[in-house]
Amino acid sequence: MDKDVATTTFPIWKNAGPSTIDKPTIEKETRAEEDLDLPWQVVVHNDPVNLMSYVTMVFQRVFGYPREKAEKHMLEVHHNGRSVLWSGMRERAELYVQQLHGYLLLATLEKAG
């Protein structure tokens, strides 16, 4: 061999072929039918920020409540710290909670019962 030439050797891998990669596991969120069928409650909690007139207006807009019913729920929130505004199917309840959050009200979703 020539002294001025560098030689590099590479190891030879046995059975060197394309590597195999496991297929990714796809997990789906599944909800039990009983979870979907149970009534869900939209609950609004008291906060020290929003005016009572504003909360009443939001209840009228989101739920279509007449002023008297919206005021009743607003006063329940004010005096008791929370009020159940609606009960029914989960998807609709989730939408209501999201809308109430859009008006910056503290709302949660709970299983009825």
Biopython code that builds the backbone (N, CA, C, O; Angstrom):
import numpy as np
from Bio.PDB.StructureBuilder import StructureBuilder

atoms = [
    (1, "MET", "N", (0.835, -1.184, 0.000)),
    (1, "MET", "CA", (0.000, 0.000, 0.000)),
    (1, "MET", "C", (0.862, 1.222, 0.000)),
    (1, "MET", "O", (1.982, 1.238, 0.509)),
    (2, "ASP", "N", (0.309, 2.230, -0.580)),
    (2, "ASP", "CA", (1.012, 3.503, -0.675)),
    (2, "ASP", "C", (0.894, 4.227, 0.661)),
    (2, "ASP", "O", (-0.189, 4.268, 1.245)),
    (3, "LYS", "N", (1.982, 4.792, 1.148)),
    (3, "LYS", "CA", (1.983, 5.462, 2.437)),
    (3, "LYS", "C", (1.157, 6.735, 2.426)),
    (3, "LYS", "O", (0.655, 7.140, 3.474)),
    (4, "ASP", "N", (1.000, 7.377, 1.282)),
    (4, "ASP", "CA", (0.276, 8.641, 1.215)),
    (4, "ASP", "C", (-1.238, 8.465, 1.084)),
    (4, "ASP", "O", (-1.967, 9.457, 1.075)),
    (5, "VAL", "N", (-1.719, 7.252, 0.984)),
    (5, "VAL", "CA", (-3.141, 7.004, 0.796)),
    (5, "VAL", "C", (-3.735, 6.491, 2.107)),
    (5, "VAL", "O", (-3.261, 5.510, 2.680)),
    (6, "ALA", "N", (-4.770, 7.170, 2.563)),
    (6, "ALA", "CA", (-5.441, 6.743, 3.792)),
    (6, "ALA", "C", (-6.522, 5.735, 3.438)),
    (6, "ALA", "O", (-7.220, 5.879, 2.435)),
    (7, "THR", "N", (-6.648, 4.737, 4.254)),
    (7, "THR", "CA", (-7.644, 3.715, 4.012)),
    (7, "THR", "C", (-8.626, 3.714, 5.187)),
    (7, "THR", "O", (-8.230, 3.703, 6.352)),
    (8, "THR", "N", (-9.899, 3.726, 4.851)),
    (8, "THR", "CA", (-10.937, 3.667, 5.871)),
    (8, "THR", "C", (-11.695, 2.378, 5.684)),
    (8, "THR", "O", (-12.087, 2.028, 4.571)),
    (9, "THR", "N", (-11.897, 1.679, 6.770)),
    (9, "THR", "CA", (-12.666, 0.443, 6.680)),
    (9, "THR", "C", (-13.988, 0.636, 7.410)),
    (9, "THR", "O", (-14.057, 1.308, 8.439)),
    (10, "PHE", "N", (-15.021, 0.040, 6.863)),
    (10, "PHE", "CA", (-16.355, 0.102, 7.456)),
    (10, "PHE", "C", (-16.756, -1.311, 7.856)),
    (10, "PHE", "O", (-16.484, -2.263, 7.125)),
    (11, "PRO", "N", (-17.398, -1.452, 9.007)),
    (11, "PRO", "CA", (-17.831, -2.809, 9.384)),
    (11, "PRO", "C", (-18.923, -3.292, 8.442)),
    (11, "PRO", "O", (-19.717, -2.492, 7.947)),
    (12, "ILE", "N", (-18.966, -4.552, 8.201)),
    (12, "ILE", "CA", (-19.993, -5.136, 7.360)),
    (12, "ILE", "C", (-21.035, -5.734, 8.299)),
    (12, "ILE", "O", (-20.736, -6.619, 9.101)),
    (13, "TRP", "N", (-22.272, -5.231, 8.183)),
    (13, "TRP", "CA", (-23.354, -5.696, 9.041)),
    (13, "TRP", "C", (-23.983, -6.928, 8.418)),
    (13, "TRP", "O", (-24.280, -6.953, 7.224)),
    (14, "LYS", "N", (-24.176, -7.919, 9.215)),
    (14, "LYS", "CA", (-24.828, -9.122, 8.712)),
    (14, "LYS", "C", (-26.301, -8.825, 8.508)),
    (14, "LYS", "O", (-26.927, -8.148, 9.323)),
    (15, "ASN", "N", (-26.836, -9.322, 7.446)),
    (15, "ASN", "CA", (-28.246, -9.143, 7.112)),
    (15, "ASN", "C", (-28.631, -7.669, 7.074)),
    (15, "ASN", "O", (-29.736, -7.290, 7.463)),
    (16, "ALA", "N", (-27.715, -6.860, 6.605)),
    (16, "ALA", "CA", (-28.007, -5.434, 6.532)),
    (16, "ALA", "C", (-29.004, -5.205, 5.417)),
    (16, "ALA", "O", (-28.671, -5.299, 4.236)),
    (17, "GLY", "N", (-30.195, -4.910, 5.794)),
    (17, "GLY", "CA", (-31.251, -4.631, 4.840)),
    (17, "GLY", "C", (-32.078, -3.491, 5.402)),
    (17, "GLY", "O", (-31.705, -2.880, 6.404)),
    (18, "PRO", "N", (-33.159, -3.216, 4.784)),
    (18, "PRO", "CA", (-33.975, -2.121, 5.309)),
    (18, "PRO", "C", (-34.454, -2.466, 6.726)),
    (18, "PRO", "O", (-34.891, -3.585, 6.996)),
    (19, "SER", "N", (-34.360, -1.491, 7.606)),
    (19, "SER", "CA", (-34.795, -1.733, 8.979)),
    (19, "SER", "C", (-36.318, -1.760, 9.020)),
    (19, "SER", "O", (-36.990, -1.118, 8.213)),
    (20, "THR", "N", (-36.831, -2.497, 9.951)),
    (20, "THR", "CA", (-38.281, -2.570, 10.073)),
    (20, "THR", "C", (-38.721, -1.686, 11.228)),
    (20, "THR", "O", (-38.124, -1.692, 12.305)),
    (21, "ILE", "N", (-39.756, -0.941, 10.982)),
    (21, "ILE", "CA", (-40.305, -0.052, 11.991)),
    (21, "ILE", "C", (-41.725, -0.509, 12.268)),
    (21, "ILE", "O", (-42.511, -0.747, 11.351)),
    (22, "ASP", "N", (-42.034, -0.624, 13.538)),
    (22, "ASP", "CA", (-43.388, -1.031, 13.906)),
    (22, "ASP", "C", (-44.378, 0.022, 13.444)),
    (22, "ASP", "O", (-44.088, 1.218, 13.434)),
    (23, "LYS", "N", (-45.542, -0.451, 13.064)),
    (23, "LYS", "CA", (-46.599, 0.475, 12.671)),
    (23, "LYS", "C", (-47.022, 1.277, 13.893)),
    (23, "LYS", "O", (-47.079, 0.740, 14.999)),
    (24, "PRO", "N", (-47.317, 2.549, 13.703)),
    (24, "PRO", "CA", (-47.740, 3.346, 14.864)),
    (24, "PRO", "C", (-49.080, 2.855, 15.395)),
    (24, "PRO", "O", (-49.942, 2.394, 14.646)),
    (25, "THR", "N", (-49.221, 2.965, 16.672)),
    (25, "THR", "CA", (-50.478, 2.588, 17.308)),
    (25, "THR", "C", (-51.378, 3.804, 17.321)),
    (25, "THR", "O", (-50.999, 4.862, 17.824)),
    (26, "ILE", "N", (-52.544, 3.658, 16.781)),
    (26, "ILE", "CA", (-53.492, 4.761, 16.751)),
    (26, "ILE", "C", (-54.532, 4.503, 17.827)),
    (26, "ILE", "O", (-55.245, 3.499, 17.808)),
    (27, "GLU", "N", (-54.599, 5.434, 18.760)),
    (27, "GLU", "CA", (-55.558, 5.282, 19.841)),
    (27, "GLU", "C", (-56.702, 6.241, 19.607)),
    (27, "GLU", "O", (-56.493, 7.420, 19.320)),
    (28, "LYS", "N", (-57.897, 5.736, 19.727)),
    (28, "LYS", "CA", (-59.084, 6.563, 19.575)),
    (28, "LYS", "C", (-59.686, 6.806, 20.936)),
    (28, "LYS", "O", (-59.729, 5.918, 21.787)),
    (29, "GLU", "N", (-60.154, 8.035, 21.128)),
    (29, "GLU", "CA", (-60.877, 8.311, 22.360)),
    (29, "GLU", "C", (-62.253, 7.711, 22.205)),
    (29, "GLU", "O", (-62.990, 8.040, 21.276)),
    (30, "THR", "N", (-62.581, 6.853, 23.098)),
    (30, "THR", "CA", (-63.906, 6.251, 23.045)),
    (30, "THR", "C", (-64.631, 6.596, 24.322)),
    (30, "THR", "O", (-64.079, 6.519, 25.420)),
    (31, "ARG", "N", (-65.845, 6.967, 24.158)),
    (31, "ARG", "CA", (-66.675, 7.268, 25.310)),
    (31, "ARG", "C", (-67.715, 6.171, 25.426)),
    (31, "ARG", "O", (-68.328, 5.759, 24.441)),
    (32, "ALA", "N", (-67.894, 5.724, 26.613)),
    (32, "ALA", "CA", (-68.916, 4.705, 26.834)),
    (32, "ALA", "C", (-70.271, 5.298, 26.481)),
    (32, "ALA", "O", (-70.514, 6.487, 26.685)),
    (33, "GLU", "N", (-71.136, 4.471, 25.957)),
    (33, "GLU", "CA", (-72.454, 4.964, 25.571)),
    (33, "GLU", "C", (-73.181, 5.571, 26.747)),
    (33, "GLU", "O", (-73.948, 6.521, 26.592)),
    (34, "GLU", "N", (-72.940, 5.022, 27.927)),
    (34, "GLU", "CA", (-73.615, 5.569, 29.100)),
    (34, "GLU", "C", (-73.150, 6.992, 29.377)),
    (34, "GLU", "O", (-73.935, 7.817, 29.846)),
    (35, "ASP", "N", (-71.862, 7.298, 29.088)),
    (35, "ASP", "CA", (-71.364, 8.657, 29.274)),
    (35, "ASP", "C", (-72.026, 9.614, 28.298)),
    (35, "ASP", "O", (-72.298, 10.766, 28.638)),
    (36, "LEU", "N", (-72.284, 9.145, 27.091)),
    (36, "LEU", "CA", (-72.905, 10.008, 26.097)),
    (36, "LEU", "C", (-74.388, 10.208, 26.388)),
    (36, "LEU", "O", (-74.936, 11.282, 26.134)),
    (37, "ASP", "N", (-75.035, 9.176, 26.919)),
    (37, "ASP", "CA", (-76.467, 9.249, 27.142)),
    (37, "ASP", "C", (-76.857, 9.941, 28.443)),
    (37, "ASP", "O", (-77.966, 10.460, 28.569)),
    (38, "LEU", "N", (-75.949, 9.945, 29.400)),
    (38, "LEU", "CA", (-76.268, 10.579, 30.674)),
    (38, "LEU", "C", (-76.552, 12.052, 30.465)),
    (38, "LEU", "O", (-75.948, 12.683, 29.598)),
    (39, "PRO", "N", (-77.453, 12.603, 31.237)),
    (39, "PRO", "CA", (-77.604, 14.055, 31.159)),
    (39, "PRO", "C", (-76.372, 14.740, 31.746)),
    (39, "PRO", "O", (-75.808, 14.296, 32.747)),
    (40, "TRP", "N", (-75.983, 15.800, 31.115)),
    (40, "TRP", "CA", (-74.852, 16.611, 31.567)),
    (40, "TRP", "C", (-75.389, 17.977, 31.948)),
    (40, "TRP", "O", (-76.357, 18.461, 31.362)),
    (41, "GLN", "N", (-74.759, 18.590, 32.923)),
    (41, "GLN", "CA", (-75.204, 19.886, 33.403)),
    (41, "GLN", "C", (-74.181, 20.969, 33.077)),
    (41, "GLN", "O", (-72.973, 20.764, 33.196)),
    (42, "VAL", "N", (-74.687, 22.106, 32.670)),
    (42, "VAL", "CA", (-73.858, 23.300, 32.482)),
    (42, "VAL", "C", (-74.005, 24.118, 33.757)),
    (42, "VAL", "O", (-75.097, 24.567, 34.105)),
    (43, "VAL", "N", (-72.881, 24.303, 34.446)),
    (43, "VAL", "CA", (-72.887, 25.007, 35.721)),
    (43, "VAL", "C", (-72.061, 26.286, 35.572)),
    (43, "VAL", "O", (-70.942, 26.265, 35.060)),
    (44, "VAL", "N", (-72.636, 27.397, 36.029)),
    (44, "VAL", "CA", (-71.900, 28.662, 36.058)),
    (44, "VAL", "C", (-71.565, 28.962, 37.510)),
    (44, "VAL", "O", (-72.400, 28.828, 38.404)),
    (45, "HIS", "N", (-70.321, 29.372, 37.720)),
    (45, "HIS", "CA", (-69.823, 29.648, 39.065)),
    (45, "HIS", "C", (-69.656, 31.156, 39.255)),
    (45, "HIS", "O", (-69.450, 31.905, 38.299)),
    (46, "ASN", "N", (-69.749, 31.571, 40.503)),
    (46, "ASN", "CA", (-69.626, 32.986, 40.836)),
    (46, "ASN", "C", (-68.200, 33.474, 40.592)),
    (46, "ASN", "O", (-67.236, 32.738, 40.806)),
    (47, "ASP", "N", (-68.082, 34.693, 40.152)),
    (47, "ASP", "CA", (-66.779, 35.333, 40.033)),
    (47, "ASP", "C", (-66.925, 36.785, 40.490)),
    (47, "ASP", "O", (-68.014, 37.351, 40.392)),
    (48, "PRO", "N", (-65.862, 37.388, 40.980)),
    (48, "PRO", "CA", (-65.950, 38.755, 41.496)),
    (48, "PRO", "C", (-65.792, 39.831, 40.414)),
    (48, "PRO", "O", (-65.704, 41.017, 40.734)),
    (49, "VAL", "N", (-65.756, 39.435, 39.161)),
    (49, "VAL", "CA", (-65.418, 40.375, 38.093)),
    (49, "VAL", "C", (-66.638, 40.910, 37.352)),
    (49, "VAL", "O", (-66.777, 42.121, 37.181)),
    (50, "ASN", "N", (-67.516, 40.024, 36.914)),
    (50, "ASN", "CA", (-68.602, 40.422, 36.013)),
    (50, "ASN", "C", (-69.781, 41.044, 36.752)),
    (50, "ASN", "O", (-70.164, 40.609, 37.838)),
    (51, "LEU", "N", (-70.337, 42.069, 36.130)),
    (51, "LEU", "CA", (-71.520, 42.725, 36.677)),
    (51, "LEU", "C", (-72.729, 41.804, 36.547)),
    (51, "LEU", "O", (-72.810, 40.993, 35.624)),
    (52, "MET", "N", (-73.657, 41.940, 37.475)),
    (52, "MET", "CA", (-74.858, 41.103, 37.445)),
    (52, "MET", "C", (-75.659, 41.335, 36.163)),
    (52, "MET", "O", (-76.207, 40.387, 35.600)),
    (53, "SER", "N", (-75.733, 42.571, 35.701)),
    (53, "SER", "CA", (-76.473, 42.858, 34.469)),
    (53, "SER", "C", (-75.810, 42.185, 33.263)),
    (53, "SER", "O", (-76.498, 41.731, 32.348)),
    (54, "TYR", "N", (-74.480, 42.122, 33.263)),
    (54, "TYR", "CA", (-73.756, 41.466, 32.179)),
    (54, "TYR", "C", (-74.044, 39.960, 32.184)),
    (54, "TYR", "O", (-74.309, 39.376, 31.133)),
    (55, "VAL", "N", (-73.993, 39.336, 33.360)),
    (55, "VAL", "CA", (-74.247, 37.895, 33.473)),
    (55, "VAL", "C", (-75.664, 37.570, 33.010)),
    (55, "VAL", "O", (-75.881, 36.581, 32.310)),
    (56, "THR", "N", (-76.627, 38.406, 33.401)),
    (56, "THR", "CA", (-78.017, 38.215, 32.966)),
    (56, "THR", "C", (-78.110, 38.275, 31.443)),
    (56, "THR", "O", (-78.768, 37.441, 30.821)),
    (57, "MET", "N", (-77.454, 39.259, 30.855)),
    (57, "MET", "CA", (-77.468, 39.410, 29.393)),
    (57, "MET", "C", (-76.850, 38.186, 28.698)),
    (57, "MET", "O", (-77.366, 37.733, 27.676)),
    (58, "VAL", "N", (-75.761, 37.656, 29.241)),
    (58, "VAL", "CA", (-75.114, 36.479, 28.651)),
    (58, "VAL", "C", (-76.054, 35.276, 28.696)),
    (58, "VAL", "O", (-76.161, 34.539, 27.716)),
    (59, "PHE", "N", (-76.730, 35.072, 29.816)),
    (59, "PHE", "CA", (-77.671, 33.949, 29.924)),
    (59, "PHE", "C", (-78.800, 34.086, 28.896)),
    (59, "PHE", "O", (-79.255, 33.090, 28.335)),
    (60, "GLN", "N", (-79.242, 35.303, 28.655)),
    (60, "GLN", "CA", (-80.288, 35.527, 27.656)),
    (60, "GLN", "C", (-79.768, 35.201, 26.254)),
    (60, "GLN", "O", (-80.462, 34.563, 25.463)),
    (61, "ARG", "N", (-78.559, 35.636, 25.957)),
    (61, "ARG", "CA", (-78.001, 35.412, 24.614)),
    (61, "ARG", "C", (-77.673, 33.951, 24.358)),
    (61, "ARG", "O", (-78.019, 33.412, 23.307)),
    (62, "VAL", "N", (-77.009, 33.308, 25.306)),
    (62, "VAL", "CA", (-76.536, 31.930, 25.093)),
    (62, "VAL", "C", (-77.690, 30.937, 25.137)),
    (62, "VAL", "O", (-77.778, 30.053, 24.285)),
    (63, "PHE", "N", (-78.582, 31.075, 26.126)),
    (63, "PHE", "CA", (-79.643, 30.087, 26.315)),
    (63, "PHE", "C", (-80.997, 30.538, 25.788)),
    (63, "PHE", "O", (-81.934, 29.742, 25.728)),
    (64, "GLY", "N", (-81.109, 31.802, 25.408)),
    (64, "GLY", "CA", (-82.389, 32.314, 24.929)),
    (64, "GLY", "C", (-83.415, 32.474, 26.046)),
    (64, "GLY", "O", (-84.620, 32.486, 25.798)),
    (65, "TYR", "N", (-82.927, 32.596, 27.270)),
    (65, "TYR", "CA", (-83.827, 32.734, 28.410)),
    (65, "TYR", "C", (-84.478, 34.117, 28.418)),
    (65, "TYR", "O", (-83.850, 35.102, 28.029)),
    (66, "PRO", "N", (-85.735, 34.193, 28.862)),
    (66, "PRO", "CA", (-86.336, 35.508, 29.090)),
    (66, "PRO", "C", (-85.604, 36.183, 30.266)),
    (66, "PRO", "O", (-84.955, 35.512, 31.069)),
    (67, "ARG", "N", (-85.715, 37.500, 30.353)),
    (67, "ARG", "CA", (-84.959, 38.252, 31.351)),
    (67, "ARG", "C", (-85.202, 37.737, 32.778)),
    (67, "ARG", "O", (-84.264, 37.647, 33.571)),
    (68, "GLU", "N", (-86.448, 37.401, 33.102)),
    (68, "GLU", "CA", (-86.770, 36.958, 34.449)),
    (68, "GLU", "C", (-86.037, 35.661, 34.818)),
    (68, "GLU", "O", (-85.512, 35.533, 35.924)),
    (69, "LYS", "N", (-86.007, 34.709, 33.893)),
    (69, "LYS", "CA", (-85.327, 33.434, 34.151)),
    (69, "LYS", "C", (-83.811, 33.648, 34.225)),
    (69, "LYS", "O", (-83.144, 33.051, 35.070)),
    (70, "ALA", "N", (-83.271, 34.489, 33.354)),
    (70, "ALA", "CA", (-81.838, 34.788, 33.369)),
    (70, "ALA", "C", (-81.448, 35.460, 34.690)),
    (70, "ALA", "O", (-80.404, 35.149, 35.264)),
    (71, "GLU", "N", (-82.291, 36.380, 35.169)),
    (71, "GLU", "CA", (-82.018, 37.050, 36.444)),
    (71, "GLU", "C", (-82.080, 36.059, 37.610)),
    (71, "GLU", "O", (-81.273, 36.138, 38.536)),
    (72, "LYS", "N", (-83.035, 35.130, 37.562)),
    (72, "LYS", "CA", (-83.154, 34.119, 38.611)),
    (72, "LYS", "C", (-81.858, 33.311, 38.716)),
    (72, "LYS", "O", (-81.352, 33.085, 39.816)),
    (73, "HIS", "N", (-81.324, 32.878, 37.573)),
    (73, "HIS", "CA", (-80.071, 32.117, 37.573)),
    (73, "HIS", "C", (-78.896, 32.988, 38.017)),
    (73, "HIS", "O", (-78.023, 32.527, 38.754)),
    (74, "MET", "N", (-78.873, 34.230, 37.576)),
    (74, "MET", "CA", (-77.798, 35.136, 37.974)),
    (74, "MET", "C", (-77.790, 35.308, 39.491)),
    (74, "MET", "O", (-76.727, 35.278, 40.112)),
    (75, "LEU", "N", (-78.967, 35.489, 40.091)),
    (75, "LEU", "CA", (-79.047, 35.664, 41.545)),
    (75, "LEU", "C", (-78.656, 34.373, 42.275)),
    (75, "LEU", "O", (-78.056, 34.428, 43.349)),
    (76, "GLU", "N", (-78.989, 33.220, 41.703)),
    (76, "GLU", "CA", (-78.581, 31.946, 42.291)),
    (76, "GLU", "C", (-77.050, 31.831, 42.291)),
    (76, "GLU", "O", (-76.454, 31.390, 43.273)),
    (77, "VAL", "N", (-76.432, 32.227, 41.189)),
    (77, "VAL", "CA", (-74.969, 32.229, 41.113)),
    (77, "VAL", "C", (-74.404, 33.179, 42.169)),
    (77, "VAL", "O", (-73.455, 32.843, 42.877)),
    (78, "HIS", "N", (-74.996, 34.364, 42.265)),
    (78, "HIS", "CA", (-74.503, 35.396, 43.185)),
    (78, "HIS", "C", (-74.627, 34.956, 44.647)),
    (78, "HIS", "O", (-73.700, 35.156, 45.432)),
    (79, "HIS", "N", (-75.746, 34.369, 45.012)),
    (79, "HIS", "CA", (-75.991, 34.007, 46.408)),
    (79, "HIS", "C", (-75.446, 32.632, 46.795)),
    (79, "HIS", "O", (-74.961, 32.451, 47.912)),
    (80, "ASN", "N", (-75.524, 31.669, 45.885)),
    (80, "ASN", "CA", (-75.132, 30.291, 46.204)),
    (80, "ASN", "C", (-73.762, 29.903, 45.639)),
    (80, "ASN", "O", (-73.239, 28.836, 45.957)),
    (81, "GLY", "N", (-73.185, 30.763, 44.805)),
    (81, "GLY", "CA", (-71.872, 30.465, 44.235)),
    (81, "GLY", "C", (-71.910, 29.675, 42.941)),
    (81, "GLY", "O", (-70.885, 29.511, 42.279)),
    (82, "ARG", "N", (-73.095, 29.181, 42.573)),
    (82, "ARG", "CA", (-73.219, 28.415, 41.331)),
    (82, "ARG", "C", (-74.687, 28.231, 40.978)),
    (82, "ARG", "O", (-75.570, 28.346, 41.828)),
    (83, "SER", "N", (-74.928, 27.939, 39.692)),
    (83, "SER", "CA", (-76.273, 27.654, 39.229)),
    (83, "SER", "C", (-76.194, 26.689, 38.053)),
    (83, "SER", "O", (-75.350, 26.840, 37.169)),
    (84, "VAL", "N", (-77.078, 25.701, 38.049)),
    (84, "VAL", "CA", (-77.186, 24.782, 36.913)),
    (84, "VAL", "C", (-78.106, 25.460, 35.901)),
    (84, "VAL", "O", (-79.296, 25.646, 36.153)),
    (85, "LEU", "N", (-77.535, 25.827, 34.753)),
    (85, "LEU", "CA", (-78.290, 26.567, 33.753)),
    (85, "LEU", "C", (-78.970, 25.691, 32.722)),
    (85, "LEU", "O", (-79.978, 26.087, 32.137)),
    (86, "TRP", "N", (-78.431, 24.506, 32.494)),
    (86, "TRP", "CA", (-78.982, 23.653, 31.440)),
    (86, "TRP", "C", (-78.562, 22.226, 31.724)),
    (86, "TRP", "O", (-77.511, 21.990, 32.321)),
    (87, "SER", "N", (-79.379, 21.270, 31.297)),
    (87, "SER", "CA", (-79.072, 19.859, 31.442)),
    (87, "SER", "C", (-79.516, 19.136, 30.177)),
    (87, "SER", "O", (-80.612, 19.376, 29.671)),
    (88, "GLY", "N", (-78.653, 18.241, 29.664)),
    (88, "GLY", "CA", (-78.998, 17.506, 28.453)),
    (88, "GLY", "C", (-77.806, 16.750, 27.899)),
    (88, "GLY", "O", (-76.906, 16.357, 28.641)),
    (89, "MET", "N", (-77.805, 16.548, 26.588)),
    (89, "MET", "CA", (-76.762, 15.772, 25.917)),
    (89, "MET", "C", (-75.403, 16.469, 26.015)),
    (89, "MET", "O", (-75.311, 17.697, 26.022)),
    (90, "ARG", "N", (-74.357, 15.654, 26.092)),
    (90, "ARG", "CA", (-73.004, 16.155, 26.350)),
    (90, "ARG", "C", (-72.521, 17.140, 25.291)),
    (90, "ARG", "O", (-71.970, 18.185, 25.638)),
    (91, "GLU", "N", (-72.713, 16.837, 24.024)),
    (91, "GLU", "CA", (-72.177, 17.722, 22.984)),
    (91, "GLU", "C", (-72.767, 19.121, 23.071)),
    (91, "GLU", "O", (-72.044, 20.109, 22.945)),
    (92, "ARG", "N", (-74.060, 19.211, 23.282)),
    (92, "ARG", "CA", (-74.705, 20.522, 23.411)),
    (92, "ARG", "C", (-74.182, 21.230, 24.661)),
    (92, "ARG", "O", (-73.922, 22.433, 24.638)),
    (93, "ALA", "N", (-74.029, 20.474, 25.753)),
    (93, "ALA", "CA", (-73.513, 21.048, 26.996)),
    (93, "ALA", "C", (-72.101, 21.586, 26.811)),
    (93, "ALA", "O", (-71.769, 22.656, 27.322)),
    (94, "GLU", "N", (-71.271, 20.846, 26.081)),
    (94, "GLU", "CA", (-69.910, 21.311, 25.800)),
    (94, "GLU", "C", (-69.931, 22.620, 25.011)),
    (94, "GLU", "O", (-69.131, 23.519, 25.267)),
    (95, "LEU", "N", (-70.850, 22.719, 24.054)),
    (95, "LEU", "CA", (-70.982, 23.939, 23.269)),
    (95, "LEU", "C", (-71.378, 25.111, 24.161)),
    (95, "LEU", "O", (-70.805, 26.195, 24.045)),
    (96, "TYR", "N", (-72.349, 24.909, 25.046)),
    (96, "TYR", "CA", (-72.765, 25.974, 25.958)),
    (96, "TYR", "C", (-71.611, 26.433, 26.848)),
    (96, "TYR", "O", (-71.420, 27.633, 27.045)),
    (97, "VAL", "N", (-70.847, 25.489, 27.383)),
    (97, "VAL", "CA", (-69.712, 25.846, 28.235)),
    (97, "VAL", "C", (-68.701, 26.677, 27.444)),
    (97, "VAL", "O", (-68.175, 27.673, 27.940)),
    (98, "GLN", "N", (-68.440, 26.255, 26.218)),
    (98, "GLN", "CA", (-67.497, 26.994, 25.366)),
    (98, "GLN", "C", (-68.009, 28.411, 25.091)),
    (98, "GLN", "O", (-67.233, 29.366, 25.124)),
    (99, "GLN", "N", (-69.288, 28.550, 24.825)),
    (99, "GLN", "CA", (-69.860, 29.875, 24.579)),
    (99, "GLN", "C", (-69.754, 30.748, 25.825)),
    (99, "GLN", "O", (-69.409, 31.926, 25.730)),
    (100, "LEU", "N", (-70.046, 30.181, 26.985)),
    (100, "LEU", "CA", (-69.945, 30.950, 28.228)),
    (100, "LEU", "C", (-68.507, 31.379, 28.491)),
    (100, "LEU", "O", (-68.275, 32.487, 28.976)),
    (101, "HIS", "N", (-67.549, 30.531, 28.183)),
    (101, "HIS", "CA", (-66.141, 30.908, 28.311)),
    (101, "HIS", "C", (-65.811, 32.064, 27.375)),
    (101, "HIS", "O", (-65.009, 32.934, 27.715)),
    (102, "GLY", "N", (-66.433, 32.072, 26.191)),
    (102, "GLY", "CA", (-66.219, 33.171, 25.250)),
    (102, "GLY", "C", (-66.673, 34.508, 25.815)),
    (102, "GLY", "O", (-66.150, 35.554, 25.430)),
    (103, "TYR", "N", (-67.641, 34.482, 26.726)),
    (103, "TYR", "CA", (-68.100, 35.694, 27.414)),
    (103, "TYR", "C", (-67.357, 35.901, 28.734)),
    (103, "TYR", "O", (-67.722, 36.763, 29.533)),
    (104, "LEU", "N", (-66.313, 35.103, 28.953)),
    (104, "LEU", "CA", (-65.449, 35.191, 30.137)),
    (104, "LEU", "C", (-66.169, 34.862, 31.443)),
    (104, "LEU", "O", (-65.847, 35.413, 32.496)),
    (105, "LEU", "N", (-67.141, 33.962, 31.362)),
    (105, "LEU", "CA", (-67.790, 33.459, 32.572)),
    (105, "LEU", "C", (-67.157, 32.128, 32.951)),
    (105, "LEU", "O", (-66.716, 31.370, 32.087)),
    (106, "LEU", "N", (-67.117, 31.852, 34.240)),
    (106, "LEU", "CA", (-66.568, 30.603, 34.732)),
    (106, "LEU", "C", (-67.665, 29.535, 34.696)),
    (106, "LEU", "O", (-68.588, 29.553, 35.511)),
    (107, "ALA", "N", (-67.553, 28.613, 33.748)),
    (107, "ALA", "CA", (-68.578, 27.581, 33.558)),
    (107, "ALA", "C", (-67.907, 26.221, 33.488)),
    (107, "ALA", "O", (-66.786, 26.094, 32.995)),
    (108, "THR", "N", (-68.602, 25.204, 33.988)),
    (108, "THR", "CA", (-68.093, 23.843, 33.945)),
    (108, "THR", "C", (-69.174, 22.894, 33.464)),
    (108, "THR", "O", (-70.354, 23.238, 33.401)),
    (109, "LEU", "N", (-68.738, 21.700, 33.131)),
    (109, "LEU", "CA", (-69.615, 20.628, 32.662)),
    (109, "LEU", "C", (-69.567, 19.524, 33.711)),
    (109, "LEU", "O", (-68.485, 19.085, 34.101)),
    (110, "GLU", "N", (-70.726, 19.075, 34.166)),
    (110, "GLU", "CA", (-70.783, 18.029, 35.185)),
    (110, "GLU", "C", (-71.808, 16.969, 34.785)),
    (110, "GLU", "O", (-72.804, 17.256, 34.120)),
    (111, "LYS", "N", (-71.529, 15.731, 35.213)),
    (111, "LYS", "CA", (-72.527, 14.674, 35.023)),
    (111, "LYS", "C", (-73.690, 14.941, 35.951)),
    (111, "LYS", "O", (-73.503, 15.278, 37.121)),
    (112, "ALA", "N", (-74.870, 14.791, 35.432)),
    (112, "ALA", "CA", (-76.061, 14.966, 36.268)),
    (112, "ALA", "C", (-76.240, 13.744, 37.147)),
    (112, "ALA", "O", (-75.877, 12.631, 36.764)),
    (113, "GLY", "N", (-76.794, 13.954, 38.308)),
    (113, "GLY", "CA", (-77.105, 12.798, 39.136)),
    (113, "GLY", "C", (-76.315, 12.769, 40.318)),
    (113, "GLY", "O", (-76.453, 11.855, 41.130)),
]
sb = StructureBuilder()
sb.init_structure("model")
sb.init_model(0)
sb.init_chain("A")
sb.init_seg("    ")
for serial, (resi, resn, name, xyz) in enumerate(atoms, 1):
    if name == "N":
        sb.init_residue(resn, " ", resi, " ")
    sb.init_atom(name, np.array(xyz, "f"), 0.0, 1.0, " ", f" {name:<3s}", serial, name[0])
structure = sb.get_structure()
